[in-house]
Amino acid sequence: MVDDIAEIDQTDVSVAQAEAIDAVSDADSGPVGDDSNTDNMDSDSGSSTSFMTWVMYIGGAILVMALIAGACYLLMQNKDANDFEHENTEMTM
């Protein structure tokens, strides 16, 4: 299995290869330096929000509402339990 892996040539870049790299025109290489703009790499989407981000927003809102509803349910149950204890003590007296 190890024999199937090809060894990468580790020799230095020759002078001819370095000159070929330097000979690439700026039109072929794209904007470099101050003219380059990497702030918005994907110009098609702009600043729109992805579908998964919307799913996370909606899921988070549902989770928060469920937690609030659960807390209200527990508070109401506690209030009802206190009322039930008071009714039982009044009936047994």
PDB file of N, CA, C and O in Angstrom:
ATOM      1  N   MET A   1       0.810  -1.180   0.000  1.00  0.00           N
ATOM      2  CA  MET A   1       0.000   0.000   0.000  1.00  0.00           C
ATOM      3  C   MET A   1       0.864   1.260   0.000  1.00  0.00           C
ATOM      4  O   MET A   1       0.540   2.227  -0.689  1.00  0.00           O
ATOM      5  N   VAL A   2       1.938   1.262   0.749  1.00  0.00           N
ATOM      6  CA  VAL A   2       2.838   2.406   0.793  1.00  0.00           C
ATOM      7  C   VAL A   2       3.555   2.565  -0.546  1.00  0.00           C
ATOM      8  O   VAL A   2       3.921   3.679  -0.920  1.00  0.00           O
ATOM      9  N   ASP A   3       3.758   1.471  -1.269  1.00  0.00           N
ATOM     10  CA  ASP A   3       4.447   1.540  -2.557  1.00  0.00           C
ATOM     11  C   ASP A   3       3.637   2.292  -3.606  1.00  0.00           C
ATOM     12  O   ASP A   3       4.200   2.764  -4.594  1.00  0.00           O
ATOM     13  N   ASP A   4       2.301   2.416  -3.406  1.00  0.00           N
ATOM     14  CA  ASP A   4       1.442   3.094  -4.367  1.00  0.00           C
ATOM     15  C   ASP A   4       1.556   4.613  -4.306  1.00  0.00           C
ATOM     16  O   ASP A   4       1.100   5.303  -5.218  1.00  0.00           O
ATOM     17  N   ILE A   5       2.150   5.132  -3.262  1.00  0.00           N
ATOM     18  CA  ILE A   5       2.242   6.582  -3.076  1.00  0.00           C
ATOM     19  C   ILE A   5       3.439   7.109  -3.851  1.00  0.00           C
ATOM     20  O   ILE A   5       4.551   6.597  -3.714  1.00  0.00           O
ATOM     21  N   ALA A   6       3.210   8.126  -4.660  1.00  0.00           N
ATOM     22  CA  ALA A   6       4.293   8.719  -5.458  1.00  0.00           C
ATOM     23  C   ALA A   6       5.022   9.755  -4.623  1.00  0.00           C
ATOM     24  O   ALA A   6       4.410  10.525  -3.883  1.00  0.00           O
ATOM     25  N   GLU A   7       6.336   9.758  -4.755  1.00  0.00           N
ATOM     26  CA  GLU A   7       7.154  10.704  -4.020  1.00  0.00           C
ATOM     27  C   GLU A   7       7.117  12.064  -4.726  1.00  0.00           C
ATOM     28  O   GLU A   7       7.211  12.138  -5.951  1.00  0.00           O
ATOM     29  N   ILE A   8       6.980  13.126  -3.950  1.00  0.00           N
ATOM     30  CA  ILE A   8       6.953  14.479  -4.494  1.00  0.00           C
ATOM     31  C   ILE A   8       8.377  14.955  -4.690  1.00  0.00           C
ATOM     32  O   ILE A   8       9.218  14.802  -3.804  1.00  0.00           O
ATOM     33  N   ASP A   9       8.649  15.536  -5.856  1.00  0.00           N
ATOM     34  CA  ASP A   9       9.975  16.041  -6.171  1.00  0.00           C
ATOM     35  C   ASP A   9      10.280  17.231  -5.264  1.00  0.00           C
ATOM     36  O   ASP A   9       9.520  18.200  -5.251  1.00  0.00           O
ATOM     37  N   GLN A  10      11.362  17.180  -4.518  1.00  0.00           N
ATOM     38  CA  GLN A  10      11.717  18.210  -3.549  1.00  0.00           C
ATOM     39  C   GLN A  10      12.815  19.140  -4.047  1.00  0.00           C
ATOM     40  O   GLN A  10      13.350  19.929  -3.269  1.00  0.00           O
ATOM     41  N   THR A  11      13.156  19.063  -5.317  1.00  0.00           N
ATOM     42  CA  THR A  11      14.233  19.915  -5.838  1.00  0.00           C
ATOM     43  C   THR A  11      13.759  21.349  -5.945  1.00  0.00           C
ATOM     44  O   THR A  11      12.562  21.628  -6.010  1.00  0.00           O
ATOM     45  N   ASP A  12      14.722  22.249  -5.961  1.00  0.00           N
ATOM     46  CA  ASP A  12      14.408  23.672  -6.058  1.00  0.00           C
ATOM     47  C   ASP A  12      13.843  24.009  -7.435  1.00  0.00           C
ATOM     48  O   ASP A  12      14.020  23.262  -8.397  1.00  0.00           O
ATOM     49  N   VAL A  13      13.167  25.137  -7.506  1.00  0.00           N
ATOM     50  CA  VAL A  13      12.610  25.624  -8.763  1.00  0.00           C
ATOM     51  C   VAL A  13      13.765  26.076  -9.656  1.00  0.00           C
ATOM     52  O   VAL A  13      14.659  26.798  -9.213  1.00  0.00           O
ATOM     53  N   SER A  14      13.735  25.653 -10.888  1.00  0.00           N
ATOM     54  CA  SER A  14      14.812  26.041 -11.799  1.00  0.00           C
ATOM     55  C   SER A  14      14.625  27.496 -12.224  1.00  0.00           C
ATOM     56  O   SER A  14      13.566  28.089 -12.020  1.00  0.00           O
ATOM     57  N   VAL A  15      15.662  28.045 -12.811  1.00  0.00           N
ATOM     58  CA  VAL A  15      15.638  29.434 -13.267  1.00  0.00           C
ATOM     59  C   VAL A  15      14.592  29.602 -14.360  1.00  0.00           C
ATOM     60  O   VAL A  15      13.900  30.619 -14.404  1.00  0.00           O
ATOM     61  N   ALA A  16      14.472  28.618 -15.238  1.00  0.00           N
ATOM     62  CA  ALA A  16      13.504  28.704 -16.333  1.00  0.00           C
ATOM     63  C   ALA A  16      12.077  28.708 -15.786  1.00  0.00           C
ATOM     64  O   ALA A  16      11.216  29.435 -16.282  1.00  0.00           O
ATOM     65  N   GLN A  17      11.838  27.897 -14.768  1.00  0.00           N
ATOM     66  CA  GLN A  17      10.498  27.878 -14.172  1.00  0.00           C
ATOM     67  C   GLN A  17      10.197  29.195 -13.468  1.00  0.00           C
ATOM     68  O   GLN A  17       9.077  29.694 -13.569  1.00  0.00           O
ATOM     69  N   ALA A  18      11.151  29.763 -12.766  1.00  0.00           N
ATOM     70  CA  ALA A  18      10.953  31.047 -12.084  1.00  0.00           C
ATOM     71  C   ALA A  18      10.685  32.152 -13.096  1.00  0.00           C
ATOM     72  O   ALA A  18       9.833  33.010 -12.861  1.00  0.00           O
ATOM     73  N   GLU A  19      11.404  32.144 -14.227  1.00  0.00           N
ATOM     74  CA  GLU A  19      11.183  33.152 -15.260  1.00  0.00           C
ATOM     75  C   GLU A  19       9.806  32.982 -15.905  1.00  0.00           C
ATOM     76  O   GLU A  19       9.163  33.971 -16.257  1.00  0.00           O
ATOM     77  N   ALA A  20       9.348  31.733 -16.063  1.00  0.00           N
ATOM     78  CA  ALA A  20       8.023  31.490 -16.635  1.00  0.00           C
ATOM     79  C   ALA A  20       6.936  32.021 -15.705  1.00  0.00           C
ATOM     80  O   ALA A  20       5.926  32.548 -16.171  1.00  0.00           O
ATOM     81  N   ILE A  21       7.132  31.889 -14.408  1.00  0.00           N
ATOM     82  CA  ILE A  21       6.154  32.400 -13.437  1.00  0.00           C
ATOM     83  C   ILE A  21       6.132  33.924 -13.481  1.00  0.00           C
ATOM     84  O   ILE A  21       5.063  34.534 -13.443  1.00  0.00           O
ATOM     85  N   ASP A  22       7.314  34.539 -13.563  1.00  0.00           N
ATOM     86  CA  ASP A  22       7.387  36.002 -13.618  1.00  0.00           C
ATOM     87  C   ASP A  22       6.831  36.559 -14.921  1.00  0.00           C
ATOM     88  O   ASP A  22       6.406  37.713 -14.970  1.00  0.00           O
ATOM     89  N   ALA A  23       6.829  35.750 -15.979  1.00  0.00           N
ATOM     90  CA  ALA A  23       6.388  36.216 -17.290  1.00  0.00           C
ATOM     91  C   ALA A  23       4.868  36.240 -17.431  1.00  0.00           C
ATOM     92  O   ALA A  23       4.361  36.744 -18.433  1.00  0.00           O
ATOM     93  N   VAL A  24       4.130  35.711 -16.461  1.00  0.00           N
ATOM     94  CA  VAL A  24       2.662  35.727 -16.532  1.00  0.00           C
ATOM     95  C   VAL A  24       2.198  37.173 -16.430  1.00  0.00           C
ATOM     96  O   VAL A  24       2.586  37.890 -15.508  1.00  0.00           O
ATOM     97  N   SER A  25       1.376  37.596 -17.366  1.00  0.00           N
ATOM     98  CA  SER A  25       0.924  38.989 -17.383  1.00  0.00           C
ATOM     99  C   SER A  25      -0.092  39.247 -16.269  1.00  0.00           C
ATOM    100  O   SER A  25      -0.734  38.325 -15.766  1.00  0.00           O
ATOM    101  N   ASP A  26      -0.221  40.502 -15.902  1.00  0.00           N
ATOM    102  CA  ASP A  26      -1.170  40.878 -14.844  1.00  0.00           C
ATOM    103  C   ASP A  26      -2.607  40.597 -15.269  1.00  0.00           C
ATOM    104  O   ASP A  26      -3.453  40.301 -14.425  1.00  0.00           O
ATOM    105  N   ALA A  27      -2.890  40.686 -16.557  1.00  0.00           N
ATOM    106  CA  ALA A  27      -4.251  40.409 -17.035  1.00  0.00           C
ATOM    107  C   ALA A  27      -4.623  38.952 -16.802  1.00  0.00           C
ATOM    108  O   ALA A  27      -5.783  38.636 -16.541  1.00  0.00           O
ATOM    109  N   ASP A  28      -3.627  38.059 -16.898  1.00  0.00           N
ATOM    110  CA  ASP A  28      -3.892  36.634 -16.674  1.00  0.00           C
ATOM    111  C   ASP A  28      -3.939  36.265 -15.203  1.00  0.00           C
ATOM    112  O   ASP A  28      -4.582  35.284 -14.827  1.00  0.00           O
ATOM    113  N   SER A  29      -3.268  37.039 -14.372  1.00  0.00           N
ATOM    114  CA  SER A  29      -3.191  36.685 -12.961  1.00  0.00           C
ATOM    115  C   SER A  29      -4.251  37.373 -12.109  1.00  0.00           C
ATOM    116  O   SER A  29      -4.430  36.998 -10.951  1.00  0.00           O
ATOM    117  N   GLY A  30      -4.954  38.359 -12.638  1.00  0.00           N
ATOM    118  CA  GLY A  30      -5.988  39.044 -11.875  1.00  0.00           C
ATOM    119  C   GLY A  30      -5.412  40.176 -11.064  1.00  0.00           C
ATOM    120  O   GLY A  30      -4.204  40.411 -11.100  1.00  0.00           O
ATOM    121  N   PRO A  31      -6.252  40.885 -10.330  1.00  0.00           N
ATOM    122  CA  PRO A  31      -5.776  42.026  -9.552  1.00  0.00           C
ATOM    123  C   PRO A  31      -4.879  41.585  -8.401  1.00  0.00           C
ATOM    124  O   PRO A  31      -5.154  40.600  -7.715  1.00  0.00           O
ATOM    125  N   VAL A  32      -3.794  42.345  -8.207  1.00  0.00           N
ATOM    126  CA  VAL A  32      -2.837  42.045  -7.152  1.00  0.00           C
ATOM    127  C   VAL A  32      -2.540  43.342  -6.423  1.00  0.00           C
ATOM    128  O   VAL A  32      -2.452  44.404  -7.039  1.00  0.00           O
ATOM    129  N   GLY A  33      -2.387  43.253  -5.123  1.00  0.00           N
ATOM    130  CA  GLY A  33      -2.003  44.430  -4.342  1.00  0.00           C
ATOM    131  C   GLY A  33      -3.201  45.273  -3.968  1.00  0.00           C
ATOM    132  O   GLY A  33      -4.237  44.755  -3.555  1.00  0.00           O
ATOM    133  N   ASP A  34      -3.049  46.595  -4.117  1.00  0.00           N
ATOM    134  CA  ASP A  34      -4.092  47.528  -3.701  1.00  0.00           C
ATOM    135  C   ASP A  34      -5.370  47.397  -4.526  1.00  0.00           C
ATOM    136  O   ASP A  34      -6.447  47.761  -4.054  1.00  0.00           O
ATOM    137  N   ASP A  35      -5.265  46.884  -5.751  1.00  0.00           N
ATOM    138  CA  ASP A  35      -6.443  46.750  -6.606  1.00  0.00           C
ATOM    139  C   ASP A  35      -7.285  45.526  -6.257  1.00  0.00           C
ATOM    140  O   ASP A  35      -8.435  45.423  -6.682  1.00  0.00           O
ATOM    141  N   SER A  36      -6.721  44.603  -5.489  1.00  0.00           N
ATOM    142  CA  SER A  36      -7.464  43.381  -5.178  1.00  0.00           C
ATOM    143  C   SER A  36      -8.504  43.654  -4.098  1.00  0.00           C
ATOM    144  O   SER A  36      -8.264  44.443  -3.184  1.00  0.00           O
ATOM    145  N   ASN A  37      -9.655  43.004  -4.204  1.00  0.00           N
ATOM    146  CA  ASN A  37     -10.744  43.170  -3.239  1.00  0.00           C
ATOM    147  C   ASN A  37     -11.158  41.788  -2.762  1.00  0.00           C
ATOM    148  O   ASN A  37     -11.768  41.020  -3.507  1.00  0.00           O
ATOM    149  N   THR A  38     -10.825  41.477  -1.521  1.00  0.00           N
ATOM    150  CA  THR A  38     -11.193  40.174  -0.953  1.00  0.00           C
ATOM    151  C   THR A  38     -12.320  40.292   0.059  1.00  0.00           C
ATOM    152  O   THR A  38     -12.651  39.314   0.730  1.00  0.00           O
ATOM    153  N   ASP A  39     -12.918  41.478   0.179  1.00  0.00           N
ATOM    154  CA  ASP A  39     -14.004  41.646   1.151  1.00  0.00           C
ATOM    155  C   ASP A  39     -15.233  40.853   0.761  1.00  0.00           C
ATOM    156  O   ASP A  39     -15.867  40.240   1.619  1.00  0.00           O
ATOM    157  N   ASN A  40     -15.584  40.853  -0.524  1.00  0.00           N
ATOM    158  CA  ASN A  40     -16.785  40.160  -0.977  1.00  0.00           C
ATOM    159  C   ASN A  40     -16.384  39.140  -2.040  1.00  0.00           C
ATOM    160  O   ASN A  40     -16.401  39.436  -3.235  1.00  0.00           O
ATOM    161  N   MET A  41     -16.023  37.938  -1.595  1.00  0.00           N
ATOM    162  CA  MET A  41     -15.548  36.925  -2.526  1.00  0.00           C
ATOM    163  C   MET A  41     -16.677  36.365  -3.372  1.00  0.00           C
ATOM    164  O   MET A  41     -16.463  36.039  -4.540  1.00  0.00           O
ATOM    165  N   ASP A  42     -17.869  36.245  -2.815  1.00  0.00           N
ATOM    166  CA  ASP A  42     -19.002  35.664  -3.539  1.00  0.00           C
ATOM    167  C   ASP A  42     -19.970  36.789  -3.882  1.00  0.00           C
ATOM    168  O   ASP A  42     -20.847  37.118  -3.083  1.00  0.00           O
ATOM    169  N   SER A  43     -19.817  37.376  -5.054  1.00  0.00           N
ATOM    170  CA  SER A  43     -20.617  38.545  -5.412  1.00  0.00           C
ATOM    171  C   SER A  43     -22.059  38.182  -5.752  1.00  0.00           C
ATOM    172  O   SER A  43     -22.926  39.057  -5.758  1.00  0.00           O
ATOM    173  N   ASP A  44     -22.333  36.893  -6.039  1.00  0.00           N
ATOM    174  CA  ASP A  44     -23.697  36.503  -6.389  1.00  0.00           C
ATOM    175  C   ASP A  44     -24.631  36.566  -5.188  1.00  0.00           C
ATOM    176  O   ASP A  44     -25.772  37.013  -5.311  1.00  0.00           O
ATOM    177  N   SER A  45     -24.158  36.124  -4.035  1.00  0.00           N
ATOM    178  CA  SER A  45     -25.038  36.079  -2.871  1.00  0.00           C
ATOM    179  C   SER A  45     -25.131  37.423  -2.168  1.00  0.00           C
ATOM    180  O   SER A  45     -26.117  37.691  -1.482  1.00  0.00           O
ATOM    181  N   GLY A  46     -24.140  38.259  -2.322  1.00  0.00           N
ATOM    182  CA  GLY A  46     -24.166  39.556  -1.666  1.00  0.00           C
ATOM    183  C   GLY A  46     -24.168  39.398  -0.156  1.00  0.00           C
ATOM    184  O   GLY A  46     -23.368  38.640   0.392  1.00  0.00           O
ATOM    185  N   SER A  47     -25.059  40.105   0.518  1.00  0.00           N
ATOM    186  CA  SER A  47     -25.119  40.016   1.972  1.00  0.00           C
ATOM    187  C   SER A  47     -26.352  39.235   2.418  1.00  0.00           C
ATOM    188  O   SER A  47     -26.842  39.437   3.529  1.00  0.00           O
ATOM    189  N   SER A  48     -26.846  38.364   1.579  1.00  0.00           N
ATOM    190  CA  SER A  48     -28.043  37.610   1.937  1.00  0.00           C
ATOM    191  C   SER A  48     -27.713  36.534   2.963  1.00  0.00           C
ATOM    192  O   SER A  48     -26.565  36.108   3.090  1.00  0.00           O
ATOM    193  N   THR A  49     -28.724  36.107   3.683  1.00  0.00           N
ATOM    194  CA  THR A  49     -28.566  35.099   4.714  1.00  0.00           C
ATOM    195  C   THR A  49     -28.881  33.733   4.130  1.00  0.00           C
ATOM    196  O   THR A  49     -29.844  33.582   3.378  1.00  0.00           O
ATOM    197  N   SER A  50     -28.075  32.741   4.473  1.00  0.00           N
ATOM    198  CA  SER A  50     -28.255  31.407   3.915  1.00  0.00           C
ATOM    199  C   SER A  50     -29.471  30.717   4.538  1.00  0.00           C
ATOM    200  O   SER A  50     -29.993  31.149   5.566  1.00  0.00           O
ATOM    201  N   PHE A  51     -29.905  29.643   3.893  1.00  0.00           N
ATOM    202  CA  PHE A  51     -31.069  28.889   4.359  1.00  0.00           C
ATOM    203  C   PHE A  51     -30.831  28.308   5.746  1.00  0.00           C
ATOM    204  O   PHE A  51     -31.719  28.351   6.598  1.00  0.00           O
ATOM    205  N   MET A  52     -29.635  27.762   5.978  1.00  0.00           N
ATOM    206  CA  MET A  52     -29.345  27.152   7.279  1.00  0.00           C
ATOM    207  C   MET A  52     -29.344  28.205   8.393  1.00  0.00           C
ATOM    208  O   MET A  52     -29.710  27.903   9.529  1.00  0.00           O
ATOM    209  N   THR A  53     -28.938  29.427   8.078  1.00  0.00           N
ATOM    210  CA  THR A  53     -28.985  30.491   9.088  1.00  0.00           C
ATOM    211  C   THR A  53     -30.428  30.794   9.459  1.00  0.00           C
ATOM    212  O   THR A  53     -30.733  30.997  10.634  1.00  0.00           O
ATOM    213  N   TRP A  54     -31.329  30.827   8.466  1.00  0.00           N
ATOM    214  CA  TRP A  54     -32.745  31.050   8.761  1.00  0.00           C
ATOM    215  C   TRP A  54     -33.305  29.905   9.591  1.00  0.00           C
ATOM    216  O   TRP A  54     -34.090  30.141  10.510  1.00  0.00           O
ATOM    217  N   VAL A  55     -32.916  28.665   9.287  1.00  0.00           N
ATOM    218  CA  VAL A  55     -33.381  27.514  10.074  1.00  0.00           C
ATOM    219  C   VAL A  55     -32.924  27.659  11.518  1.00  0.00           C
ATOM    220  O   VAL A  55     -33.682  27.363  12.441  1.00  0.00           O
ATOM    221  N   MET A  56     -31.686  28.114  11.722  1.00  0.00           N
ATOM    222  CA  MET A  56     -31.177  28.304  13.082  1.00  0.00           C
ATOM    223  C   MET A  56     -31.937  29.422  13.806  1.00  0.00           C
ATOM    224  O   MET A  56     -32.256  29.285  14.987  1.00  0.00           O
ATOM    225  N   TYR A  57     -32.229  30.528  13.106  1.00  0.00           N
ATOM    226  CA  TYR A  57     -33.006  31.609  13.714  1.00  0.00           C
ATOM    227  C   TYR A  57     -34.381  31.115  14.152  1.00  0.00           C
ATOM    228  O   TYR A  57     -34.805  31.367  15.280  1.00  0.00           O
ATOM    229  N   ILE A  58     -35.071  30.415  13.266  1.00  0.00           N
ATOM    230  CA  ILE A  58     -36.422  29.935  13.571  1.00  0.00           C
ATOM    231  C   ILE A  58     -36.378  28.906  14.687  1.00  0.00           C
ATOM    232  O   ILE A  58     -37.205  28.937  15.598  1.00  0.00           O
ATOM    233  N   GLY A  59     -35.410  27.990  14.620  1.00  0.00           N
ATOM    234  CA  GLY A  59     -35.261  26.990  15.681  1.00  0.00           C
ATOM    235  C   GLY A  59     -34.973  27.630  17.025  1.00  0.00           C
ATOM    236  O   GLY A  59     -35.511  27.197  18.044  1.00  0.00           O
ATOM    237  N   GLY A  60     -34.139  28.647  17.043  1.00  0.00           N
ATOM    238  CA  GLY A  60     -33.837  29.350  18.289  1.00  0.00           C
ATOM    239  C   GLY A  60     -35.059  30.068  18.851  1.00  0.00           C
ATOM    240  O   GLY A  60     -35.280  30.068  20.062  1.00  0.00           O
ATOM    241  N   ALA A  61     -35.852  30.679  17.975  1.00  0.00           N
ATOM    242  CA  ALA A  61     -37.070  31.361  18.428  1.00  0.00           C
ATOM    243  C   ALA A  61     -38.065  30.367  19.015  1.00  0.00           C
ATOM    244  O   ALA A  61     -38.697  30.647  20.033  1.00  0.00           O
ATOM    245  N   ILE A  62     -38.208  29.203  18.373  1.00  0.00           N
ATOM    246  CA  ILE A  62     -39.121  28.174  18.892  1.00  0.00           C
ATOM    247  C   ILE A  62     -38.618  27.663  20.231  1.00  0.00           C
ATOM    248  O   ILE A  62     -39.416  27.436  21.141  1.00  0.00           O
ATOM    249  N   LEU A  63     -37.310  27.478  20.370  1.00  0.00           N
ATOM    250  CA  LEU A  63     -36.750  27.015  21.634  1.00  0.00           C
ATOM    251  C   LEU A  63     -36.994  28.020  22.756  1.00  0.00           C
ATOM    252  O   LEU A  63     -37.353  27.632  23.868  1.00  0.00           O
ATOM    253  N   VAL A  64     -36.803  29.297  22.474  1.00  0.00           N
ATOM    254  CA  VAL A  64     -37.038  30.326  23.491  1.00  0.00           C
ATOM    255  C   VAL A  64     -38.504  30.359  23.894  1.00  0.00           C
ATOM    256  O   VAL A  64     -38.818  30.475  25.079  1.00  0.00           O
ATOM    257  N   MET A  65     -39.412  30.257  22.912  1.00  0.00           N
ATOM    258  CA  MET A  65     -40.837  30.250  23.246  1.00  0.00           C
ATOM    259  C   MET A  65     -41.207  29.013  24.056  1.00  0.00           C
ATOM    260  O   MET A  65     -42.039  29.098  24.959  1.00  0.00           O
ATOM    261  N   ALA A  66     -40.601  27.858  23.750  1.00  0.00           N
ATOM    262  CA  ALA A  66     -40.882  26.644  24.511  1.00  0.00           C
ATOM    263  C   ALA A  66     -40.378  26.775  25.949  1.00  0.00           C
ATOM    264  O   ALA A  66     -41.044  26.325  26.882  1.00  0.00           O
ATOM    265  N   LEU A  67     -39.220  27.384  26.131  1.00  0.00           N
ATOM    266  CA  LEU A  67     -38.707  27.584  27.493  1.00  0.00           C
ATOM    267  C   LEU A  67     -39.593  28.529  28.289  1.00  0.00           C
ATOM    268  O   LEU A  67     -39.845  28.289  29.470  1.00  0.00           O
ATOM    269  N   ILE A  68     -40.065  29.593  27.666  1.00  0.00           N
ATOM    270  CA  ILE A  68     -40.958  30.525  28.353  1.00  0.00           C
ATOM    271  C   ILE A  68     -42.279  29.839  28.695  1.00  0.00           C
ATOM    272  O   ILE A  68     -42.805  30.016  29.793  1.00  0.00           O
ATOM    273  N   ALA A  69     -42.820  29.051  27.747  1.00  0.00           N
ATOM    274  CA  ALA A  69     -44.069  28.344  28.015  1.00  0.00           C
ATOM    275  C   ALA A  69     -43.884  27.323  29.132  1.00  0.00           C
ATOM    276  O   ALA A  69     -44.775  27.159  29.966  1.00  0.00           O
ATOM    277  N   GLY A  70     -42.751  26.638  29.165  1.00  0.00           N
ATOM    278  CA  GLY A  70     -42.471  25.679  30.230  1.00  0.00           C
ATOM    279  C   GLY A  70     -42.368  26.356  31.589  1.00  0.00           C
ATOM    280  O   GLY A  70     -42.874  25.837  32.584  1.00  0.00           O
ATOM    281  N   ALA A  71     -41.716  27.512  31.634  1.00  0.00           N
ATOM    282  CA  ALA A  71     -41.603  28.245  32.896  1.00  0.00           C
ATOM    283  C   ALA A  71     -42.977  28.718  33.360  1.00  0.00           C
ATOM    284  O   ALA A  71     -43.280  28.641  34.551  1.00  0.00           O
ATOM    285  N   CYS A  72     -43.812  29.204  32.447  1.00  0.00           N
ATOM    286  CA  CYS A  72     -45.170  29.617  32.814  1.00  0.00           C
ATOM    287  C   CYS A  72     -45.978  28.431  33.315  1.00  0.00           C
ATOM    288  O   CYS A  72     -46.729  28.563  34.281  1.00  0.00           O
ATOM    289  N   TYR A  73     -45.836  27.275  32.674  1.00  0.00           N
ATOM    290  CA  TYR A  73     -46.558  26.075  33.095  1.00  0.00           C
ATOM    291  C   TYR A  73     -46.150  25.672  34.510  1.00  0.00           C
ATOM    292  O   TYR A  73     -47.003  25.344  35.334  1.00  0.00           O
ATOM    293  N   LEU A  74     -44.849  25.696  34.791  1.00  0.00           N
ATOM    294  CA  LEU A  74     -44.390  25.332  36.133  1.00  0.00           C
ATOM    295  C   LEU A  74     -44.885  26.319  37.186  1.00  0.00           C
ATOM    296  O   LEU A  74     -45.263  25.916  38.286  1.00  0.00           O
ATOM    297  N   LEU A  75     -44.885  27.605  36.855  1.00  0.00           N
ATOM    298  CA  LEU A  75     -45.375  28.591  37.811  1.00  0.00           C
ATOM    299  C   LEU A  75     -46.868  28.413  38.084  1.00  0.00           C
ATOM    300  O   LEU A  75     -47.310  28.544  39.225  1.00  0.00           O
ATOM    301  N   MET A  76     -47.641  28.115  37.046  1.00  0.00           N
ATOM    302  CA  MET A  76     -49.080  27.905  37.224  1.00  0.00           C
ATOM    303  C   MET A  76     -49.345  26.639  38.037  1.00  0.00           C
ATOM    304  O   MET A  76     -50.247  26.614  38.874  1.00  0.00           O
ATOM    305  N   GLN A  77     -48.559  25.587  37.792  1.00  0.00           N
ATOM    306  CA  GLN A  77     -48.721  24.353  38.554  1.00  0.00           C
ATOM    307  C   GLN A  77     -48.394  24.588  40.027  1.00  0.00           C
ATOM    308  O   GLN A  77     -49.068  24.064  40.914  1.00  0.00           O
ATOM    309  N   ASN A  78     -47.366  25.372  40.274  1.00  0.00           N
ATOM    310  CA  ASN A  78     -46.989  25.679  41.651  1.00  0.00           C
ATOM    311  C   ASN A  78     -48.101  26.474  42.336  1.00  0.00           C
ATOM    312  O   ASN A  78     -48.414  26.224  43.500  1.00  0.00           O
ATOM    313  N   LYS A  79     -48.691  27.418  41.631  1.00  0.00           N
ATOM    314  CA  LYS A  79     -49.790  28.210  42.184  1.00  0.00           C
ATOM    315  C   LYS A  79     -50.996  27.326  42.469  1.00  0.00           C
ATOM    316  O   LYS A  79     -51.628  27.443  43.519  1.00  0.00           O
ATOM    317  N   ASP A  80     -51.317  26.427  41.513  1.00  0.00           N
ATOM    318  CA  ASP A  80     -52.443  25.523  41.717  1.00  0.00           C
ATOM    319  C   ASP A  80     -52.186  24.572  42.879  1.00  0.00           C
ATOM    320  O   ASP A  80     -53.113  24.253  43.624  1.00  0.00           O
ATOM    321  N   ALA A  81     -50.947  24.113  43.050  1.00  0.00           N
ATOM    322  CA  ALA A  81     -50.612  23.213  44.154  1.00  0.00           C
ATOM    323  C   ALA A  81     -50.765  23.934  45.483  1.00  0.00           C
ATOM    324  O   ALA A  81     -51.246  23.349  46.454  1.00  0.00           O
ATOM    325  N   ASN A  82     -50.360  25.201  45.538  1.00  0.00           N
ATOM    326  CA  ASN A  82     -50.514  25.976  46.780  1.00  0.00           C
ATOM    327  C   ASN A  82     -51.993  26.181  47.093  1.00  0.00           C
ATOM    328  O   ASN A  82     -52.389  26.084  48.255  1.00  0.00           O
ATOM    329  N   ASP A  83     -52.816  26.462  46.086  1.00  0.00           N
ATOM    330  CA  ASP A  83     -54.253  26.620  46.310  1.00  0.00           C
ATOM    331  C   ASP A  83     -54.870  25.314  46.786  1.00  0.00           C
ATOM    332  O   ASP A  83     -55.743  25.321  47.653  1.00  0.00           O
ATOM    333  N   PHE A  84     -54.426  24.196  46.228  1.00  0.00           N
ATOM    334  CA  PHE A  84     -54.955  22.888  46.617  1.00  0.00           C
ATOM    335  C   PHE A  84     -54.616  22.581  48.066  1.00  0.00           C
ATOM    336  O   PHE A  84     -55.457  22.044  48.787  1.00  0.00           O
ATOM    337  N   GLU A  85     -53.406  22.907  48.513  1.00  0.00           N
ATOM    338  CA  GLU A  85     -53.010  22.663  49.908  1.00  0.00           C
ATOM    339  C   GLU A  85     -53.863  23.511  50.841  1.00  0.00           C
ATOM    340  O   GLU A  85     -54.261  23.035  51.904  1.00  0.00           O
ATOM    341  N   HIS A  86     -54.151  24.752  50.471  1.00  0.00           N
ATOM    342  CA  HIS A  86     -54.957  25.622  51.317  1.00  0.00           C
ATOM    343  C   HIS A  86     -56.413  25.095  51.399  1.00  0.00           C
ATOM    344  O   HIS A  86     -57.037  25.151  52.459  1.00  0.00           O
ATOM    345  N   GLU A  87     -56.930  24.595  50.290  1.00  0.00           N
ATOM    346  CA  GLU A  87     -58.288  24.059  50.288  1.00  0.00           C
ATOM    347  C   GLU A  87     -58.365  22.809  51.156  1.00  0.00           C
ATOM    348  O   GLU A  87     -59.344  22.626  51.880  1.00  0.00           O
ATOM    349  N   ASN A  88     -57.367  21.955  51.097  1.00  0.00           N
ATOM    350  CA  ASN A  88     -57.374  20.739  51.888  1.00  0.00           C
ATOM    351  C   ASN A  88     -57.266  21.039  53.365  1.00  0.00           C
ATOM    352  O   ASN A  88     -57.912  20.376  54.177  1.00  0.00           O
ATOM    353  N   THR A  89     -56.472  22.012  53.730  1.00  0.00           N
ATOM    354  CA  THR A  89     -56.351  22.320  55.151  1.00  0.00           C
ATOM    355  C   THR A  89     -57.636  22.954  55.684  1.00  0.00           C
ATOM    356  O   THR A  89     -57.994  22.744  56.843  1.00  0.00           O
ATOM    357  N   GLU A  90     -58.325  23.722  54.853  1.00  0.00           N
ATOM    358  CA  GLU A  90     -59.574  24.323  55.305  1.00  0.00           C
ATOM    359  C   GLU A  90     -60.658  23.264  55.436  1.00  0.00           C
ATOM    360  O   GLU A  90     -61.503  23.370  56.325  1.00  0.00           O
ATOM    361  N   MET A  91     -60.663  22.262  54.591  1.00  0.00           N
ATOM    362  CA  MET A  91     -61.703  21.236  54.648  1.00  0.00           C
ATOM    363  C   MET A  91     -61.512  20.298  55.806  1.00  0.00           C
ATOM    364  O   MET A  91     -62.498  19.783  56.333  1.00  0.00           O
ATOM    365  N   THR A  92     -60.293  20.050  56.229  1.00  0.00           N
ATOM    366  CA  THR A  92     -60.050  19.121  57.326  1.00  0.00           C
ATOM    367  C   THR A  92     -60.205  19.761  58.678  1.00  0.00           C
ATOM    368  O   THR A  92     -60.277  19.035  59.670  1.00  0.00           O
ATOM    369  N   MET A  93     -60.260  21.038  58.784  1.00  0.00           N
ATOM    370  CA  MET A  93     -60.384  21.698  60.079  1.00  0.00           C
ATOM    371  C   MET A  93     -61.731  21.560  60.648  1.00  0.00           C
ATOM    372  O   MET A  93     -61.995  22.064  61.740  1.00  0.00           O
TER     373      MET A  93
END
